[in-house]
Structures are given as structure tokens and as C-alpha cells.
Amino acid sequence: MAGESENFSTVATDESTEHGFERPEMYQSNLSGTVDHYDRHLFLSYKTHDSWPSRVEDSDSDPLPKLLSSALKSRKNDIAVKTRLTICEGGDDLELSDGDVLVFPEMIIYRSLKDSDVDGFVEDVLVNGKPWASGVQEALTGTYVFVCAHNNRDRRCGVCGHVLIEKFKEDIESKGLQNQVVVTACSHVGGHKYAGNVIIFSADAEGKISGNWYGYVTPNDVPELIDQQIGKGEIIERIWRGRMGTPVEKTEKVEEPKLANGTSLNNNDKQPQERGTEEKDSVGSCCQGANGFSCCRDENFKEKPVKKGSGGLSCRTGKWDQHEILTAVVVGGAVATIAVAYGLYRRSR
């Protein structure tokens, strides 16, 4: 008998070192922010944690969890809030039977969901936000503690979860809280390396129901979780992973497009055009000379109408118009003719 006791002790020590609270990976990861955002949590009461297969939500031998999980996935775009599903253990002491569905943060329990009821339940309760037409609805009170003990999914949760459940029940009973706090095993919730994983649904300091996730929980943390998280609604930051509900977001101001002068441009406002652009577009392009010199008349100068013709010029030179240029050419030609005639006259003498 002594040898058997020794062997059992050795096995227990090995389990604790490899899979339990003494394993080397404990406290090696940052916990805060390791909970994906979601807004509602469903817990389906179904059998016992020792009987759950590794993927209980996909198991052909367990149609109810599979049907509910599949319905949630297929209707996720129709469900207003992001919803998670976890399997939990029932039992006479918790007054939960197979098929009971607990909904948080609404603090509602729907009784006796059957395989044939799944689509109607999802349609009524989750899609349309109405009471389940075919089922019984009851209000939940008190605090609910879910401890991952899914041994067939990961041995670490199996070893740590069982010990934590027993410790919670022991301390709850010693404090006389049996009628106020419910503790039960649940299936995989993500992050086996953080085992023990615990989710506590209780009122916060403002009386609002919140689901706080904890990781690396050991039996030594249980009294503090009962006194501080459950009793006062205050989180324990060193083992806190996050919570159900909209996360606190750092709202970054989206920079609006800015104009050259730094003025913000509203999407509904028309961007001001550069000075003169609109007018240029309406009358056509102006010619552009070399080195930036423009042959366009000064904008304050009032132009005379230009008659188009084969000899017409497309732009102005200084303040001369086409008529003035032609007059100058004629005068210049006359002067040249007189000069030639005068030269011939002198040679003939």
C-alpha cells in the first residue's frame, strides 16, 4: 500500500509540473488583451466535462451543441451583436439540465432546448431579439463562475480546472455564498497556455453585468477573486485577460484631406479652384510664351473683339491690336517706297 501511495504521489507531482500550476510556461505571457471582442455569451448546458469530445461543438455524436454552433455561424451576419457559444456542465446542484441555455449579459436562462428547436431559438432570440416563442424563459440572479476543465481538448485545462472548481466550491461554502455564486466547468474558451482559465459573470462596481476573463489562475488566487471581483466588482489586473463587451478603443482622429493653406476639406464641400482657373476653362487656353512670358493681355485691360481671319493673330503684343499693327506696316512700306524713289532721282541727275 505504501508503494501505491508513493506512485500516486509521484504521478500527481509529475502532472502538476508538466500540466498544472508548476509548469514552466506559467506567467510567461502577457494576459491583458488576450480576449477577442464579443458582446454576448451563450452557455449551453450539456452532459459532463469528462464526456465532452475534443471538439464538442463539431461532434456528430453530440447533435445539440453542433446544431447550435452551426446555426450561430450561418446566421452571424443576421445577429446584431457578436455572440460566443461555450458548453457548460449541468447537474442537480446547479439546477441545470441538458439543453438549458444561459445568456449573458442579459442574465436569462432558456429551458430545455431541443435539436428541433435550434433554428427557431436563434431566429427569435438572437436574430429578432424577442422572447423564445417555443420555450420557457427565466431570469438569472447572482454570480456565475465558469472554469475551463476541458480535459479532452487540453490536459492543462483538465488538471488545473478540476482543482480550481473544488477550491471555489470550498471557499464559497465557507463564506456562506452557496445561494449567490454558481461554479461549473466549461469547454474550451481559448488560450490553453493560460490555464487555469476562469470567466466570472457578476455585477461591476456600477451594478452592470460584465464577463471578466482570468488566466494563470491558481488555488491561491481564488479567495481574492471571491472577495474582490465577485464581492466588490473590481478586477485583479495581474491575472486579468479582458472582458466581454465593447473594448475601450483609442479613437484616432481621421485626418481630413487638407488644402495647400491647411484648410480642411469637407467631403460635401467643393474644393475651391485656383484663382482664374474657372475663367480660363470657360474661354479656352491662353498662349504661353518662352520663360514664362504670357502673351495674354492683362486681366484688367478691356479687349476689343477680334475678327478671325487667315491673317488674324491669336494674341496681343503689348497694347497693340491687329488694326494698329497693319497700319504700322502700311506706313513703313510707304516710307520705304519714298526712300527708293528718292535714291533713283539722285542717280539720274
C-alpha positions in Angstrom: 0.0 0.0 0.0 2.9 2.3 0.8 4.3 1.7 -2.6 1.0 2.5 -4.3 0.7 5.7 -2.3 4.2 6.7 -3.3 3.5 6.0 -7.0 0.3 8.1 -6.9 2.2 11.0 -5.3 4.9 10.8 -8.0 2.2 10.8 -10.7 0.4 13.8 -9.1 3.7 15.7 -8.9 4.6 15.0 -12.5 1.1 16.2 -13.6 1.4 19.4 -11.7 4.9 20.0 -13.1 4.0 19.3 -16.7 0.4 20.3 -16.9 -0.5 22.1 -13.7 0.3 25.3 -11.8 4.0 24.5 -11.6 4.6 24.1 -15.3 7.4 26.3 -16.7 5.2 28.4 -19.1 3.2 29.8 -16.2 3.3 33.6 -16.2 5.4 33.7 -19.3 2.8 35.6 -21.5 1.1 39.0 -21.1 -2.6 38.4 -20.3 -4.2 41.7 -20.9 -5.9 41.9 -24.3 -6.0 38.2 -25.0 -9.8 38.1 -25.2 -11.3 38.7 -28.6 -14.0 41.2 -28.8 -17.6 39.9 -28.4 -20.8 41.2 -26.8 -22.9 38.2 -25.8 -22.1 34.8 -24.3 -24.2 31.7 -24.6 -23.6 28.7 -22.4 -25.3 25.5 -23.4 -25.7 23.0 -20.5 -24.8 19.6 -21.9 -23.7 16.4 -20.1 -20.4 16.4 -18.0 -17.0 17.8 -18.8 -15.4 14.4 -18.8 -17.7 13.2 -21.6 -17.1 16.1 -24.0 -15.0 15.2 -27.0 -12.2 17.5 -28.1 -14.4 19.4 -30.5 -17.7 19.1 -28.8 -19.3 21.8 -31.0 -18.4 19.8 -34.1 -19.1 16.3 -32.8 -21.5 14.1 -34.7 -22.2 12.2 -31.6 -23.4 15.4 -29.8 -26.0 16.8 -32.2 -27.3 19.6 -29.9 -24.0 21.5 -29.5 -23.2 21.0 -33.2 -26.6 22.3 -34.4 -26.5 25.4 -32.2 -22.9 26.2 -33.2 -23.7 25.7 -36.9 -26.8 27.9 -36.6 -24.8 30.7 -35.0 -22.2 30.6 -37.7 -24.7 30.5 -40.5 -26.7 33.4 -39.1 -23.8 35.5 -37.8 -24.5 38.3 -40.3 -28.1 38.5 -39.1 -27.3 38.7 -35.4 -26.8 42.2 -34.3 -24.1 41.6 -31.7 -21.1 39.3 -31.8 -22.1 36.1 -29.9 -19.9 33.3 -28.5 -21.0 29.8 -27.6 -19.5 27.7 -24.9 -20.6 24.3 -23.4 -21.0 24.1 -19.7 -21.7 21.3 -17.3 -25.1 20.9 -15.7 -26.0 18.9 -12.6 -28.6 18.7 -9.9 -26.8 21.1 -7.6 -26.8 23.8 -10.3 -30.4 23.2 -11.3 -29.3 23.0 -14.9 -30.4 20.3 -17.3 -29.2 19.3 -20.8 -30.5 21.9 -23.2 -30.7 24.8 -20.8 -29.1 27.9 -22.4 -27.7 30.7 -20.2 -27.4 34.2 -21.9 -25.0 36.9 -20.6 -25.1 39.8 -20.1 -28.9 39.6 -20.4 -28.9 37.2 -17.3 -31.6 35.0 -18.9 -31.9 31.2 -19.0 -34.0 29.4 -21.6 -35.0 25.9 -20.6 -34.8 22.6 -22.5 -33.6 23.5 -25.9 -34.1 20.5 -28.3 -32.4 19.7 -31.6 -35.6 20.6 -33.4 -35.9 23.9 -31.6 -32.5 25.3 -32.6 -33.4 27.3 -35.7 -36.5 28.8 -34.0 -34.5 29.8 -30.9 -31.8 31.5 -32.9 -34.4 33.3 -35.1 -36.5 34.5 -32.2 -33.9 35.3 -29.5 -30.7 36.1 -31.3 -31.8 37.5 -34.7 -35.0 39.3 -33.8 -34.3 40.0 -30.1 -37.6 38.6 -28.9 -38.6 36.0 -26.3 -38.3 32.5 -27.5 -41.8 31.5 -28.8 -41.4 27.8 -28.0 -39.6 27.8 -24.7 -39.6 28.9 -21.1 -37.6 32.0 -20.1 -36.3 32.7 -16.6 -34.2 35.4 -15.0 -30.8 34.6 -13.6 -29.6 36.1 -10.4 -26.3 36.1 -8.6 -22.8 35.4 -9.9 -21.7 32.7 -12.4 -18.2 31.3 -12.5 -17.1 29.2 -15.4 -13.8 27.3 -15.2 -12.3 25.6 -18.3 -11.9 22.0 -17.5 -12.0 20.6 -21.0 -9.6 17.7 -20.4 -10.1 16.0 -23.8 -9.2 19.3 -25.5 -6.1 20.1 -23.5 -4.6 18.3 -20.5 -3.6 21.6 -18.8 -7.2 22.7 -18.6 -8.2 19.3 -17.3 -5.6 19.3 -14.5 -6.0 23.0 -13.4 -9.7 23.2 -14.0 -10.7 20.4 -11.7 -8.6 21.7 -8.8 -9.9 25.3 -9.2 -13.6 24.2 -9.2 -13.1 22.3 -6.0 -11.3 25.3 -4.4 -14.1 27.7 -5.5 -16.8 25.5 -4.1 -14.9 25.1 -0.8 -14.4 28.8 -0.3 -17.9 29.7 -1.4 -19.3 27.3 1.1 -17.0 28.6 3.9 -18.3 32.1 3.2 -21.9 31.0 3.0 -22.3 32.1 -0.6 -23.8 28.9 -2.0 -27.1 30.7 -2.9 -25.3 33.6 -4.5 -22.4 32.1 -6.6 -22.6 29.3 -9.1 -19.4 27.5 -10.2 -19.3 25.0 -13.0 -16.9 23.5 -15.6 -17.0 24.8 -19.2 -15.4 23.8 -22.5 -12.5 25.4 -24.3 -12.5 29.2 -24.2 -9.2 29.9 -25.9 -5.7 30.1 -24.6 -4.9 26.7 -23.1 -1.4 28.0 -22.2 -3.2 30.4 -19.8 -4.8 27.6 -17.7 -6.4 27.9 -15.3 -8.8 29.9 -17.3 -11.8 31.4 -15.4 -14.7 33.6 -16.6 -16.8 35.4 -13.9 -20.1 37.0 -14.8 -21.0 39.3 -12.0 -22.0 42.9 -11.3 -19.3 45.5 -11.6 -18.8 48.5 -9.2 -21.6 50.3 -11.1 -24.0 47.3 -11.0 -23.6 46.4 -14.6 -23.2 42.7 -15.5 -19.8 42.0 -17.1 -17.9 38.9 -18.0 -14.3 39.2 -16.8 -11.7 36.6 -18.1 -8.8 35.5 -15.9 -5.7 33.4 -16.8 -2.9 31.7 -14.9 -5.4 31.3 -12.0 -4.2 29.1 -9.2 -5.9 28.0 -6.0 -4.1 30.8 -4.1 -6.0 33.4 -6.3 -9.5 32.0 -5.6 -10.0 33.9 -2.2 -9.1 37.2 -3.9 -11.3 36.5 -6.8 -14.2 35.9 -4.5 -13.6 38.9 -2.3 -12.5 41.5 -4.9 -14.0 40.5 -8.3 -17.2 38.9 -7.0 -17.6 40.8 -3.8 -16.6 44.3 -4.9 -16.8 44.2 -8.7 -13.1 45.1 -9.0 -10.8 43.3 -11.4 -7.5 41.8 -10.4 -5.1 43.2 -13.0 -2.2 40.8 -12.6 -4.3 37.8 -13.9 -6.9 39.7 -15.9 -7.3 38.8 -19.6 -10.1 41.2 -20.6 -13.8 41.2 -20.6 -16.9 40.7 -22.6 -18.3 43.7 -24.3 -17.1 46.6 -26.4 -13.4 47.2 -25.7 -12.1 50.6 -24.8 -10.9 52.0 -28.1 -8.3 54.6 -28.6 -10.2 56.9 -31.0 -7.8 58.2 -33.6 -8.8 61.4 -35.3 -9.1 60.7 -39.0 -7.2 63.4 -40.8 -9.3 65.0 -43.5 -7.8 66.0 -46.8 -6.2 69.4 -46.5 -5.7 72.2 -49.0 -2.4 73.9 -49.5 -3.2 76.5 -47.0 -4.0 73.9 -44.3 -7.8 74.3 -44.5 -9.8 71.1 -44.0 -11.8 69.9 -46.9 -15.2 68.6 -46.1 -16.4 65.7 -48.3 -19.6 67.7 -49.1 -17.8 70.9 -50.0 -16.5 71.7 -53.4 -12.7 72.3 -53.4 -12.0 75.9 -54.3 -10.3 76.3 -57.6 -7.1 78.2 -58.0 -7.7 81.8 -58.9 -8.5 82.2 -62.6 -8.8 78.5 -63.4 -12.5 78.5 -63.7 -12.5 81.6 -66.0 -9.7 80.1 -68.1 -11.6 76.8 -68.6 -14.6 78.7 -69.8 -12.9 80.7 -72.5 -10.1 78.4 -73.6 -6.4 78.3 -73.0 -4.2 81.3 -73.3 -0.9 81.0 -75.2 2.3 80.7 -73.2 5.5 82.4 -74.3 9.0 81.4 -73.5 10.4 81.7 -70.0 7.0 82.1 -68.5 6.1 85.2 -70.5 2.5 85.2 -71.4 1.2 87.0 -74.5 -2.2 87.3 -72.8 -3.5 90.8 -72.2 -3.5 92.0 -68.6 -6.8 90.9 -66.9 -7.7 94.5 -66.1 -7.4 95.5 -69.8 -10.6 95.6 -71.7 -10.1 93.8 -75.0 -11.8 94.7 -78.3 -13.5 92.0 -80.3 -11.1 90.1 -82.6 -12.3 89.2 -86.1 -11.0 85.8 -87.1 -9.3 85.6 -90.4 -6.4 84.0 -92.3 -4.1 86.7 -91.2 -5.5 87.2 -87.7 -3.3 86.9 -84.7 -4.2 84.8 -81.8 -2.7 87.0 -79.1 -1.7 90.6 -78.4 1.7 92.3 -78.3 1.7 94.9 -75.6 -1.3 97.2 -76.2 -1.4 96.9 -80.0 -4.3 95.3 -81.7 -4.4 93.8 -85.2 -5.6 97.1 -86.8 -2.7 99.1 -85.3 -0.2 96.6 -86.5 -1.4 96.6 -90.1 -1.4 100.4 -90.1 2.2 100.4 -89.0 3.1 98.0 -91.7 1.5 100.2 -94.4 3.2 103.4 -93.1 6.5 101.6 -93.0 6.1 100.4 -96.6 5.2 103.9 -97.8 8.4 105.3 -96.2 10.5 102.6 -97.9 8.9 103.4 -101.3 9.7 107.1 -100.9 13.3 106.4 -99.9 13.8 104.2 -103.1 12.3 106.8 -105.4 14.4 109.5 -103.9 17.6 107.4 -104.5 16.7 106.8 -108.2 16.1 110.5 -108.6 19.5 111.5 -107.3 21.3 109.0 -109.6 19.5 110.3 -112.6 20.9 113.8 -112.1 
